[in-house]
Amino acid sequence: MRKLICSCGGSLDYLKDNNNHVFFDETERLFVKSILEELYLNEGLASQFIDKHKKDDYVGLDKVHDFVTRYLTKLANKGASTTNIKVV
């Protein structure tokens, strides 16, 4: 997970609290869960970051498109719509 967060410009240390536990906002949980599911199943966008045979800088638009499509479907199944999603 650290490699994935760092490659997207983030820092896992920034997400840690005083006890070194990582917590995500309620609004971020489904996104993180989607990534963790891909890692567990070793497929999709997230798996590209742990695949030893792929370079770190290659992801591929097809993988990004598939991930976003699956994520948006999960959001819709949870009741999200364009009227109740807040863009920050």
N, C-alpha and C positions, 0 to 999 in steps of 0.2 A: 504494500500500500504506500509505503514511503516513496518508492521510486515513481509510482504513478502520480502522487501529489507533487513531488519535486519537478517532474517533467512538465507539469501543467503550470509551473511557476509558484506553487504553494510551498508551505513549510509545515511539516507534521508537528514540529515543536510549537508553532503558533497555536495549534489546535489543542495542546495539552493544558490541563489545569495544574494547580499547585501539587497535586498528587501524581502527576504524569499520566493521568487518564485522559483519553481523547473522547470528547463529546461533540455531537453534531446537533444543530438546530433542528427543530421539528420539520422545518421546510426543506432541510437537506437530507433527511433520513432516507427517503425513497430513492434519491439519486445515489447515495452511498450504498444502499442495499442492492441496487441494480449493478453497481460495479462489483460488489462482493460476490454476487451470484455468478457473474461472468468469470471471476477469478476461481471460484469454487468449481464451476463446470469446465474451466480451462477453454473458454471459447469467447469470441467477440472481441470488442475493443480492448477491454481491460487485460485480457490474456496476452495481447500483443506486447504488453510491457513486461511480462515475466517470461516470455518465450526467448530462450537463449539463442535461437537461430535467427531472430529478427534484430535488426539494428534499432537502437533507442529512438532514432529520429524518424523511423518509418511507422506510420499508423495506417494510412490508406483511407480515402474518402468513403469507400464502401463500408468499412468497419464503423466509421463515425456515423454514417447515415443509418446503418442498422441499429446502432446503440441508441441514437436519438429517437428513432421510430419506436423501438421497444419501450424506451423511457416515457415517451409521450402517451403511448397506449396505457402504461401503468398509471400515469397521472390521470388520464381520462377515466380509467376504471375506479380510481379513488374519488372521483367526483370533481376533478379540476376542469376548469373551462377557461376560455380566454377572458371571461368576465370576472373570474375570481382568482386569477394569478397575478401577483404583484411583481413587477419587474424592478429590480434594484440596480 
